[in-house]
Structures are given as structure tokens and as C-alpha cells.
Amino acid sequence: MPFFAGSYLAVWALAGVVVYAAYRPHGTLAAGTVVIAAVVYDVTPVKRHFRRRWREATGSGFTFGLCCAGSSLGLVAMLVALGVMRITWMAVIALLVLAQKLLPGKTAIDLPLSLAVAGLGAMIVITPSWFLGSARRCEPSPVTSARPRCCGKKKDKKRKTNNDQSQDRDT
């Protein structure tokens, strides 16, 4: 049992390292595109294969972890694109993952869910501020790597004391 759990967790740790290494700040167009791409992945035979294999009894934690990661790949990509530190998106995607793990893999359930998520991706592209708020506007530009003014440090405006003023005159 410890080897099963350890190898399962190793798969997810490796997935986390890959995401961490590949992540770059992005805008709302990229976020919407990733959400739509996640939906496309969710309806592929590859996703269905991983989901079916995940439900079957697997011999090792490594295989189980690969199947679990493979069946959740699109939703994990969505989480990264929408903001891993946003509690609302974390909760929504956790519910989607839970639904996909617990509900039977039927077209009557999966297709409406996929269409709703595709609609979400389209709405993110069309009206990004409504879905992602203003936090996305404060990310560095991927082209210039310049930090926007809204992310700059606030200047400390402290009152100068009489000693500070006299030192300024002396220099």
C-alpha cells in the first residue's frame, strides 16, 4: 500500500513540476483558449481511455496515477489558465473533477458539461474582466517583460522631520 500511494503521488508531483516549469503569465485570450482546448481534450478518445482505465482496477499506483492525471489533464490546464490561487475557480474545477470521477461516463452527462465549459471559454475571450477580474491586467507583458504601473511598488510618502530637512540642506 505505501508503494502504491507513493508512486501515485510521484506521478502528480511530476505533473506539478512540469506545470510549474512551463507556466508563463498570460492574458485572458490565452486563458479562454486553454479552456476551449480543455473541452476539446475532454471529448477525445484519449480522455475516454484514461477515464475508463482509471475506473478499472489497476495494479500499480504509477498506472493509476497516469490514468488519473490523463483523465484530469484538461481540467488541470483550465485551473492553471484561470488562476491557481483563485478560490472560486479552484472550487468550480474541483467540482468538475469530482463529477467526472464519481458520475458514470455517459454522453448524456459529459456532452452538456463540455458544452457549458466551452461556453465559459468563449465568454472569457469575449468579456474577460467579468470572469477573471482586474488581476489579469497587472501581469507582466509577455512581450516586454515590463511590469505594468498597477503592479509597481507604492511610494512611501513619509513626513520629513526637522532633522531630515536639515540634512537635505547640508548635502
Backbone as JSON Lines, residues from 0, in Angstrom:
{"i":0,"aa":"M","n":[0.81,-1.2,0.0],"ca":[0.0,0.0,0.0],"c":[0.86,1.27,0.0]}
{"i":1,"aa":"P","n":[1.93,1.37,0.8],"ca":[2.74,2.6,0.76],"c":[3.39,2.82,-0.6]}
{"i":2,"aa":"F","n":[3.81,1.73,-1.27],"ca":[4.42,1.88,-2.59],"c":[3.38,2.36,-3.6]}
{"i":3,"aa":"F","n":[2.14,1.87,-3.49],"ca":[1.05,2.3,-4.37],"c":[0.82,3.8,-4.21]}
{"i":4,"aa":"A","n":[0.66,4.25,-2.97],"ca":[0.4,5.66,-2.71],"c":[1.6,6.52,-3.11]}
{"i":5,"aa":"G","n":[2.79,6.05,-2.83],"ca":[3.99,6.81,-3.16],"c":[4.16,6.99,-4.67]}
{"i":6,"aa":"S","n":[3.92,5.92,-5.42],"ca":[4.06,6.04,-6.88],"c":[2.93,6.87,-7.47]}
{"i":7,"aa":"Y","n":[1.73,6.79,-6.91],"ca":[0.61,7.63,-7.35],"c":[0.95,9.11,-7.12]}
{"i":8,"aa":"L","n":[1.44,9.42,-5.94],"ca":[1.81,10.8,-5.63],"c":[3.0,11.27,-6.45]}
{"i":9,"aa":"A","n":[3.9,10.37,-6.79],"ca":[5.04,10.74,-7.63],"c":[4.59,11.19,-9.01]}
{"i":10,"aa":"V","n":[3.57,10.55,-9.56],"ca":[3.04,10.96,-10.86],"c":[2.5,12.38,-10.78]}
{"i":11,"aa":"W","n":[1.72,12.67,-9.74],"ca":[1.16,14.01,-9.6],"c":[2.23,15.05,-9.27]}
{"i":12,"aa":"A","n":[3.24,14.66,-8.53],"ca":[4.35,15.59,-8.24],"c":[5.09,15.92,-9.53]}
{"i":13,"aa":"L","n":[5.31,14.94,-10.36],"ca":[5.96,15.18,-11.65],"c":[5.1,16.09,-12.52]}
{"i":14,"aa":"A","n":[3.81,15.86,-12.52],"ca":[2.9,16.72,-13.28],"c":[2.98,18.16,-12.76]}
{"i":15,"aa":"G","n":[3.06,18.33,-11.45],"ca":[3.18,19.66,-10.86],"c":[4.48,20.34,-11.24]}
{"i":16,"aa":"V","n":[5.56,19.6,-11.27],"ca":[6.86,20.16,-11.67],"c":[6.81,20.62,-13.13]}
{"i":17,"aa":"V","n":[6.2,19.81,-13.99],"ca":[6.1,20.18,-15.4],"c":[5.26,21.45,-15.57]}
{"i":18,"aa":"V","n":[4.15,21.53,-14.88],"ca":[3.3,22.73,-14.96],"c":[4.06,23.94,-14.43]}
{"i":19,"aa":"Y","n":[4.74,23.78,-13.32],"ca":[5.5,24.89,-12.73],"c":[6.59,25.38,-13.68]}
{"i":20,"aa":"A","n":[7.28,24.44,-14.32],"ca":[8.37,24.81,-15.23],"c":[7.85,25.47,-16.5]}
{"i":21,"aa":"A","n":[6.69,25.05,-16.97],"ca":[6.16,25.55,-18.23],"c":[5.31,26.81,-18.09]}
{"i":22,"aa":"Y","n":[4.88,27.13,-16.88],"ca":[3.94,28.24,-16.69],"c":[4.59,29.58,-17.0]}
{"i":23,"aa":"R","n":[3.87,30.39,-17.74],"ca":[4.24,31.77,-18.0],"c":[2.99,32.62,-17.83]}
{"i":24,"aa":"P","n":[3.14,33.84,-17.33],"ca":[1.96,34.71,-17.23],"c":[1.31,34.88,-18.61]}
{"i":25,"aa":"H","n":[0.02,34.96,-18.61],"ca":[-0.71,35.04,-19.86],"c":[-1.92,35.95,-19.69]}
{"i":26,"aa":"G","n":[-2.52,36.28,-20.77],"ca":[-3.69,37.15,-20.74],"c":[-4.98,36.35,-20.82]}
{"i":27,"aa":"T","n":[-6.07,37.08,-20.94],"ca":[-7.38,36.44,-20.95],"c":[-7.65,35.69,-22.24]}
{"i":28,"aa":"L","n":[-7.07,36.14,-23.35],"ca":[-7.25,35.41,-24.6],"c":[-6.65,34.01,-24.48]}
{"i":29,"aa":"A","n":[-5.48,33.93,-23.9],"ca":[-4.84,32.62,-23.69],"c":[-5.66,31.77,-22.72]}
{"i":30,"aa":"A","n":[-6.19,32.39,-21.67],"ca":[-7.0,31.64,-20.7],"c":[-8.25,31.06,-21.36]}
{"i":31,"aa":"G","n":[-8.94,31.87,-22.14],"ca":[-10.12,31.39,-22.85],"c":[-9.79,30.29,-23.84]}
{"i":32,"aa":"T","n":[-8.67,30.44,-24.53],"ca":[-8.23,29.43,-25.49],"c":[-7.91,28.11,-24.8]}
{"i":33,"aa":"V","n":[-7.25,28.18,-23.66],"ca":[-6.93,26.95,-22.91],"c":[-8.2,26.27,-22.42]}
{"i":34,"aa":"V","n":[-9.19,27.04,-21.99],"ca":[-10.46,26.45,-21.54],"c":[-11.13,25.73,-22.71]}
{"i":35,"aa":"I","n":[-11.15,26.35,-23.87],"ca":[-11.76,25.71,-25.04],"c":[-10.96,24.46,-25.44]}
{"i":36,"aa":"A","n":[-9.62,24.55,-25.39],"ca":[-8.79,23.39,-25.71],"c":[-9.03,22.26,-24.71]}
{"i":37,"aa":"A","n":[-9.28,22.6,-23.45],"ca":[-9.58,21.57,-22.44],"c":[-10.86,20.83,-22.78]}
{"i":38,"aa":"V","n":[-11.84,21.56,-23.31],"ca":[-13.09,20.92,-23.72],"c":[-12.84,19.98,-24.9]}
{"i":39,"aa":"V","n":[-12.03,20.43,-25.84],"ca":[-11.71,19.58,-26.99],"c":[-11.04,18.3,-26.49]}
{"i":40,"aa":"Y","n":[-10.1,18.43,-25.55],"ca":[-9.44,17.25,-24.98],"c":[-10.45,16.34,-24.28]}
{"i":41,"aa":"D","n":[-11.41,16.95,-23.59],"ca":[-12.39,16.16,-22.84],"c":[-13.26,15.27,-23.71]}
{"i":42,"aa":"V","n":[-13.39,15.58,-24.99],"ca":[-14.24,14.76,-25.85],"c":[-13.41,13.84,-26.76]}
{"i":43,"aa":"T","n":[-12.11,13.77,-26.54],"ca":[-11.26,12.9,-27.36],"c":[-11.28,11.47,-26.85]}
{"i":44,"aa":"P","n":[-10.95,10.52,-27.71],"ca":[-10.84,9.13,-27.28],"c":[-9.73,8.93,-26.24]}
{"i":45,"aa":"V","n":[-8.7,9.76,-26.28],"ca":[-7.6,9.65,-25.3],"c":[-8.14,9.88,-23.89]}
{"i":46,"aa":"K","n":[-8.93,10.93,-23.72],"ca":[-9.51,11.23,-22.4],"c":[-10.42,10.09,-21.96]}
{"i":47,"aa":"R","n":[-11.26,9.6,-22.87],"ca":[-12.16,8.5,-22.52],"c":[-11.37,7.25,-22.14]}
{"i":48,"aa":"H","n":[-10.26,7.0,-22.82],"ca":[-9.41,5.85,-22.5],"c":[-8.86,5.97,-21.07]}
{"i":49,"aa":"F","n":[-8.3,7.14,-20.75],"ca":[-7.75,7.33,-19.4],"c":[-8.85,7.23,-18.34]}
{"i":50,"aa":"R","n":[-10.01,7.78,-18.64],"ca":[-11.11,7.73,-17.67],"c":[-11.57,6.3,-17.46]}
{"i":51,"aa":"R","n":[-11.68,5.54,-18.52],"ca":[-12.1,4.13,-18.42],"c":[-11.06,3.32,-17.65]}
{"i":52,"aa":"R","n":[-9.78,3.54,-17.97],"ca":[-8.7,2.82,-17.28],"c":[-8.63,3.19,-15.81]}
{"i":53,"aa":"W","n":[-8.92,4.46,-15.49],"ca":[-8.9,4.91,-14.11],"c":[-9.96,4.16,-13.29]}
{"i":54,"aa":"R","n":[-11.12,3.94,-13.91],"ca":[-12.21,3.25,-13.22],"c":[-11.96,1.75,-13.05]}
{"i":55,"aa":"E","n":[-11.16,1.19,-13.95],"ca":[-10.83,-0.24,-13.86],"c":[-9.81,-0.44,-12.74]}
{"i":56,"aa":"A","n":[-9.73,-1.64,-12.28],"ca":[-8.72,-1.96,-11.26],"c":[-7.34,-1.94,-11.93]}
{"i":57,"aa":"T","n":[-6.45,-1.17,-11.38],"ca":[-5.08,-1.11,-11.92],"c":[-4.14,-1.69,-10.89]}
{"i":58,"aa":"G","n":[-3.07,-2.28,-11.38],"ca":[-2.15,-2.98,-10.5],"c":[-1.21,-2.08,-9.72]}
{"i":59,"aa":"S","n":[-0.78,-0.98,-10.31],"ca":[0.21,-0.16,-9.62],"c":[-0.29,1.26,-9.42]}
{"i":60,"aa":"G","n":[0.3,1.92,-8.45],"ca":[-0.03,3.32,-8.2],"c":[0.42,4.21,-9.34]}
{"i":61,"aa":"F","n":[1.51,3.81,-9.99],"ca":[2.02,4.58,-11.11],"c":[1.01,4.58,-12.26]}
{"i":62,"aa":"T","n":[0.49,3.41,-12.62],"ca":[-0.52,3.31,-13.69],"c":[-1.79,4.04,-13.29]}
{"i":63,"aa":"F","n":[-2.21,3.87,-12.05],"ca":[-3.4,4.55,-11.56],"c":[-3.2,6.06,-11.61]}
{"i":64,"aa":"G","n":[-2.02,6.53,-11.2],"ca":[-1.72,7.95,-11.25],"c":[-1.7,8.5,-12.67]}
{"i":65,"aa":"L","n":[-1.11,7.75,-13.6],"ca":[-1.1,8.17,-15.01],"c":[-2.51,8.28,-15.56]}
{"i":66,"aa":"C","n":[-3.35,7.3,-15.24],"ca":[-4.73,7.34,-15.72],"c":[-5.51,8.48,-15.08]}
{"i":67,"aa":"C","n":[-5.27,8.72,-13.81],"ca":[-5.95,9.81,-13.11],"c":[-5.51,11.16,-13.68]}
{"i":68,"aa":"A","n":[-4.2,11.33,-13.86],"ca":[-3.68,12.58,-14.43],"c":[-4.16,12.75,-15.86]}
{"i":69,"aa":"G","n":[-4.16,11.68,-16.63],"ca":[-4.61,11.76,-18.02],"c":[-6.07,12.1,-18.14]}
{"i":70,"aa":"S","n":[-6.89,11.6,-17.22],"ca":[-8.31,11.91,-17.28],"c":[-8.63,13.3,-16.74]}
{"i":71,"aa":"S","n":[-7.7,13.89,-16.01],"ca":[-7.92,15.23,-15.44],"c":[-7.1,16.31,-16.15]}
{"i":72,"aa":"L","n":[-6.38,15.95,-17.18],"ca":[-5.45,16.87,-17.83],"c":[-6.1,18.17,-18.29]}
{"i":73,"aa":"G","n":[-7.23,18.08,-18.95],"ca":[-7.91,19.27,-19.44],"c":[-8.34,20.19,-18.31]}
{"i":74,"aa":"L","n":[-8.87,19.61,-17.24],"ca":[-9.33,20.42,-16.12],"c":[-8.17,21.05,-15.36]}
{"i":75,"aa":"V","n":[-7.06,20.34,-15.27],"ca":[-5.88,20.91,-14.62],"c":[-5.34,22.07,-15.45]}
{"i":76,"aa":"A","n":[-5.34,21.91,-16.78],"ca":[-4.92,23.02,-17.65],"c":[-5.84,24.22,-17.47]}
{"i":77,"aa":"M","n":[-7.13,23.97,-17.31],"ca":[-8.07,25.06,-17.04],"c":[-7.73,25.76,-15.74]}
{"i":78,"aa":"L","n":[-7.44,25.0,-14.71],"ca":[-7.11,25.58,-13.42],"c":[-5.9,26.5,-13.52]}
{"i":79,"aa":"V","n":[-4.88,26.04,-14.23],"ca":[-3.67,26.85,-14.4],"c":[-4.0,28.12,-15.19]}
{"i":80,"aa":"A","n":[-4.79,27.99,-16.24],"ca":[-5.12,29.14,-17.09],"c":[-6.0,30.15,-16.37]}
{"i":81,"aa":"L","n":[-6.91,29.67,-15.54],"ca":[-7.85,30.58,-14.88],"c":[-7.31,31.16,-13.58]}
{"i":82,"aa":"G","n":[-6.26,30.6,-13.07],"ca":[-5.65,31.15,-11.86],"c":[-5.68,30.16,-10.73]}
{"i":83,"aa":"V","n":[-4.54,29.57,-10.43],"ca":[-4.48,28.52,-9.4],"c":[-4.72,29.07,-8.0]}
{"i":84,"aa":"M","n":[-4.57,30.36,-7.83],"ca":[-4.76,30.92,-6.49],"c":[-6.13,31.61,-6.34]}
{"i":85,"aa":"R","n":[-7.02,31.34,-7.22],"ca":[-8.37,31.9,-7.14],"c":[-9.31,30.83,-6.6]}
{"i":86,"aa":"I","n":[-9.82,31.07,-5.43],"ca":[-10.61,30.06,-4.72],"c":[-11.87,29.68,-5.48]}
{"i":87,"aa":"T","n":[-12.48,30.62,-6.18],"ca":[-13.7,30.31,-6.93],"c":[-13.42,29.3,-8.02]}
{"i":88,"aa":"W","n":[-12.37,29.56,-8.82],"ca":[-12.04,28.62,-9.9],"c":[-11.57,27.29,-9.35]}
{"i":89,"aa":"M","n":[-10.85,27.31,-8.23],"ca":[-10.42,26.05,-7.62],"c":[-11.64,25.2,-7.24]}
{"i":90,"aa":"A","n":[-12.64,25.84,-6.66],"ca":[-13.85,25.12,-6.24],"c":[-14.63,24.6,-7.44]}
{"i":91,"aa":"V","n":[-14.79,25.43,-8.47],"ca":[-15.53,25.01,-9.67],"c":[-14.84,23.81,-10.33]}
{"i":92,"aa":"I","n":[-13.54,23.9,-10.5],"ca":[-12.82,22.82,-11.17],"c":[-12.76,21.57,-10.3]}
{"i":93,"aa":"A","n":[-12.66,21.74,-8.99],"ca":[-12.7,20.57,-8.09],"c":[-14.05,19.86,-8.21]}
{"i":94,"aa":"L","n":[-15.13,20.62,-8.33],"ca":[-16.45,20.0,-8.51],"c":[-16.54,19.27,-9.85]}
{"i":95,"aa":"L","n":[-15.96,19.86,-10.9],"ca":[-15.96,19.2,-12.2],"c":[-15.16,17.89,-12.16]}
{"i":96,"aa":"V","n":[-14.0,17.92,-11.52],"ca":[-13.19,16.71,-11.39],"c":[-13.95,15.66,-10.59]}
{"i":97,"aa":"L","n":[-14.55,16.07,-9.5],"ca":[-15.33,15.15,-8.67],"c":[-16.48,14.54,-9.46]}
{"i":98,"aa":"A","n":[-17.18,15.36,-10.22],"ca":[-18.29,14.85,-11.03],"c":[-17.78,13.84,-12.05]}
{"i":99,"aa":"Q","n":[-16.65,14.14,-12.69],"ca":[-16.12,13.21,-13.68],"c":[-15.63,11.92,-13.05]}
{"i":100,"aa":"K","n":[-15.18,11.98,-11.82],"ca":[-14.68,10.77,-11.17],"c":[-15.83,9.91,-10.62]}
{"i":101,"aa":"L","n":[-16.88,10.55,-10.13],"ca":[-17.94,9.8,-9.47],"c":[-19.11,9.43,-10.37]}
{"i":102,"aa":"L","n":[-19.46,10.31,-11.32],"ca":[-20.59,10.02,-12.19],"c":[-20.17,9.08,-13.31]}
{"i":103,"aa":"P","n":[-21.1,8.27,-13.78],"ca":[-20.75,7.36,-14.87],"c":[-20.39,8.15,-16.14]}
{"i":104,"aa":"G","n":[-19.46,7.62,-16.91],"ca":[-19.02,8.28,-18.13],"c":[-20.04,8.1,-19.24]}
{"i":105,"aa":"K","n":[-21.06,8.93,-19.25],"ca":[-22.12,8.83,-20.26],"c":[-22.17,10.13,-21.04]}
{"i":106,"aa":"T","n":[-22.5,10.01,-22.31],"ca":[-22.6,11.18,-23.18],"c":[-23.67,12.14,-22.67]}
{"i":107,"aa":"A","n":[-24.74,11.63,-22.08],"ca":[-25.82,12.48,-21.58],"c":[-25.33,13.41,-20.46]}
{"i":108,"aa":"I","n":[-24.28,13.03,-19.77],"ca":[-23.72,13.86,-18.7],"c":[-22.54,14.67,-19.24]}
{"i":109,"aa":"D","n":[-21.67,14.01,-19.98],"ca":[-20.43,14.66,-20.42],"c":[-20.64,15.74,-21.47]}
{"i":110,"aa":"L","n":[-21.52,15.51,-22.41],"ca":[-21.7,16.48,-23.5],"c":[-22.24,17.82,-23.01]}
{"i":111,"aa":"P","n":[-23.33,17.86,-22.22],"ca":[-23.78,19.16,-21.72],"c":[-22.73,19.87,-20.86]}
{"i":112,"aa":"L","n":[-21.99,19.1,-20.09],"ca":[-20.93,19.68,-19.26],"c":[-19.85,20.28,-20.14]}
{"i":113,"aa":"S","n":[-19.46,19.56,-21.19],"ca":[-18.43,20.06,-22.1],"c":[-18.92,21.31,-22.84]}
{"i":114,"aa":"L","n":[-20.16,21.32,-23.26],"ca":[-20.71,22.5,-23.94],"c":[-20.75,23.71,-23.01]}
{"i":115,"aa":"A","n":[-21.1,23.48,-21.76],"ca":[-21.13,24.58,-20.79],"c":[-19.73,25.14,-20.57]}
{"i":116,"aa":"V","n":[-18.73,24.27,-20.46],"ca":[-17.36,24.72,-20.26],"c":[-16.84,25.43,-21.52]}
{"i":117,"aa":"A","n":[-17.23,24.96,-22.71],"ca":[-16.85,25.64,-23.95],"c":[-17.47,27.04,-23.99]}
{"i":118,"aa":"G","n":[-18.71,27.15,-23.55],"ca":[-19.35,28.46,-23.46],"c":[-18.61,29.37,-22.49]}
{"i":119,"aa":"L","n":[-18.13,28.81,-21.39],"ca":[-17.33,29.57,-20.43],"c":[-16.06,30.09,-21.1]}
{"i":120,"aa":"G","n":[-15.39,29.24,-21.86],"ca":[-14.18,29.66,-22.56],"c":[-14.46,30.79,-23.54]}
{"i":121,"aa":"A","n":[-15.55,30.68,-24.27],"ca":[-15.91,31.74,-25.22],"c":[-16.23,33.04,-24.48]}
{"i":122,"aa":"M","n":[-16.92,32.94,-23.37],"ca":[-17.26,34.15,-22.6],"c":[-16.01,34.8,-22.0]}
{"i":123,"aa":"I","n":[-15.03,33.99,-21.63],"ca":[-13.79,34.55,-21.1],"c":[-13.08,35.36,-22.19]}
{"i":124,"aa":"V","n":[-13.12,34.86,-23.42],"ca":[-12.5,35.59,-24.53],"c":[-13.28,36.87,-24.83]}
{"i":125,"aa":"I","n":[-14.61,36.79,-24.79],"ca":[-15.45,37.94,-25.16],"c":[-15.49,38.99,-24.05]}
{"i":126,"aa":"T","n":[-15.72,38.56,-22.81],"ca":[-15.82,39.5,-21.68],"c":[-14.88,39.08,-20.56]}
{"i":127,"aa":"P","n":[-13.58,39.29,-20.74],"ca":[-12.6,38.76,-19.78],"c":[-12.7,39.37,-18.38]}
{"i":128,"aa":"S","n":[-12.99,40.64,-18.27],"ca":[-12.98,41.26,-16.94],"c":[-14.1,40.72,-16.06]}
{"i":129,"aa":"W","n":[-15.19,40.28,-16.65],"ca":[-16.29,39.76,-15.85],"c":[-15.91,38.44,-15.21]}
{"i":130,"aa":"F","n":[-15.12,37.61,-15.9],"ca":[-14.77,36.29,-15.39],"c":[-13.48,36.29,-14.59]}
{"i":131,"aa":"L","n":[-12.49,37.04,-15.04],"ca":[-11.18,36.97,-14.41],"c":[-10.85,38.2,-13.59]}
{"i":132,"aa":"G","n":[-11.7,39.19,-13.61],"ca":[-11.49,40.39,-12.8],"c":[-10.31,41.2,-13.29]}
{"i":133,"aa":"S","n":[-9.89,42.13,-12.47],"ca":[-8.82,43.05,-12.88],"c":[-7.44,42.51,-12.58]}
{"i":134,"aa":"A","n":[-7.32,41.38,-11.89],"ca":[-6.0,40.87,-11.52],"c":[-5.16,40.51,-12.74]}
{"i":135,"aa":"R","n":[-5.79,40.07,-13.82],"ca":[-5.05,39.7,-15.02],"c":[-4.38,40.91,-15.66]}
{"i":136,"aa":"R","n":[-4.91,42.09,-15.47],"ca":[-4.34,43.28,-16.1],"c":[-3.01,43.67,-15.48]}
{"i":137,"aa":"C","n":[-2.7,43.14,-14.33],"ca":[-1.49,43.54,-13.62],"c":[-0.35,42.55,-13.8]}
{"i":138,"aa":"E","n":[-0.44,41.67,-14.77],"ca":[0.64,40.73,-15.0],"c":[1.65,41.34,-15.95]}
{"i":139,"aa":"P","n":[2.91,40.95,-15.84],"ca":[3.92,41.47,-16.76],"c":[3.58,41.13,-18.21]}
{"i":140,"aa":"S","n":[3.96,42.0,-19.09],"ca":[3.75,41.75,-20.51],"c":[4.65,40.62,-20.96]}
{"i":141,"aa":"P","n":[4.11,39.6,-21.66],"ca":[4.97,38.51,-22.12],"c":[5.94,38.97,-23.21]}
{"i":142,"aa":"V","n":[5.65,40.09,-23.85],"ca":[6.5,40.58,-24.93],"c":[7.66,41.39,-24.38]}
{"i":143,"aa":"T","n":[7.36,42.34,-23.48],"ca":[8.4,43.24,-22.99],"c":[8.91,42.89,-21.61]}
{"i":144,"aa":"S","n":[8.24,42.02,-20.91],"ca":[8.56,41.66,-19.52],"c":[8.52,42.86,-18.6]}
{"i":145,"aa":"A","n":[7.88,43.93,-19.05],"ca":[7.77,45.12,-18.23],"c":[6.62,44.95,-17.25]}
{"i":146,"aa":"R","n":[6.78,45.5,-16.09],"ca":[5.75,45.42,-15.07],"c":[4.8,46.61,-15.23]}
{"i":147,"aa":"P","n":[3.49,46.35,-15.37],"ca":[2.54,47.46,-15.5],"c":[2.55,48.35,-14.27]}
{"i":148,"aa":"R","n":[2.1,49.58,-14.45],"ca":[2.1,50.53,-13.34],"c":[1.27,50.07,-12.16]}
{"i":149,"aa":"C","n":[0.19,49.34,-12.41],"ca":[-0.68,48.93,-11.3],"c":[0.01,47.93,-10.38]}
{"i":150,"aa":"C","n":[1.08,47.31,-10.85],"ca":[1.79,46.34,-10.02],"c":[3.02,46.94,-9.35]}
{"i":151,"aa":"G","n":[3.33,48.17,-9.66],"ca":[4.52,48.79,-9.1],"c":[4.4,48.97,-7.6]}
{"i":152,"aa":"K","n":[5.54,49.2,-6.98],"ca":[5.54,49.42,-5.54],"c":[4.97,50.79,-5.25]}
{"i":153,"aa":"K","n":[4.21,50.87,-4.19],"ca":[3.67,52.16,-3.77],"c":[4.79,52.96,-3.14]}
{"i":154,"aa":"K","n":[4.83,54.21,-3.5],"ca":[5.87,55.06,-2.94],"c":[5.51,55.42,-1.51]}
{"i":155,"aa":"D","n":[6.49,55.32,-0.68],"ca":[6.3,55.68,0.72],"c":[6.41,57.18,0.86]}
{"i":156,"aa":"K","n":[5.32,57.8,1.23],"ca":[5.35,59.24,1.46],"c":[5.33,59.46,2.97]}
{"i":157,"aa":"K","n":[6.51,59.52,3.51],"ca":[6.56,59.77,4.95],"c":[6.95,61.22,5.16]}
{"i":158,"aa":"R","n":[6.53,61.72,6.25],"ca":[6.84,63.11,6.57],"c":[8.3,63.26,6.94]}
{"i":159,"aa":"K","n":[8.87,64.29,6.39],"ca":[10.25,64.56,6.77],"c":[10.26,65.29,8.1]}
{"i":160,"aa":"T","n":[11.14,64.85,8.94],"ca":[11.29,65.52,10.23],"c":[12.24,66.7,10.05]}
{"i":161,"aa":"N","n":[12.36,67.5,11.07],"ca":[13.28,68.64,11.0],"c":[14.71,68.19,10.75]}
{"i":162,"aa":"N","n":[15.11,67.06,11.33],"ca":[16.48,66.56,11.12],"c":[16.69,66.16,9.65]}
{"i":163,"aa":"D","n":[15.7,65.48,9.04],"ca":[15.81,65.08,7.64],"c":[15.92,66.33,6.74]}
{"i":164,"aa":"Q","n":[15.15,67.37,7.05],"ca":[15.18,68.58,6.24],"c":[16.52,69.28,6.36]}
{"i":165,"aa":"S","n":[17.09,69.3,7.56],"ca":[18.38,69.97,7.74],"c":[19.48,69.17,7.04]}
{"i":166,"aa":"Q","n":[19.38,67.83,7.02],"ca":[20.38,67.03,6.32],"c":[20.28,67.25,4.82]}
{"i":167,"aa":"D","n":[19.06,67.42,4.28],"ca":[18.91,67.68,2.86],"c":[19.57,69.0,2.48]}
{"i":168,"aa":"R","n":[19.49,70.02,3.35],"ca":[20.11,71.32,3.05],"c":[21.63,71.23,3.11]}
{"i":169,"aa":"D","n":[22.14,70.36,3.98],"ca":[23.6,70.24,4.13],"c":[24.24,69.53,2.95]}
{"i":170,"aa":"T","n":[23.52,68.7,2.27],"ca":[24.14,67.93,1.19],"c":[24.08,68.61,-0.13]}
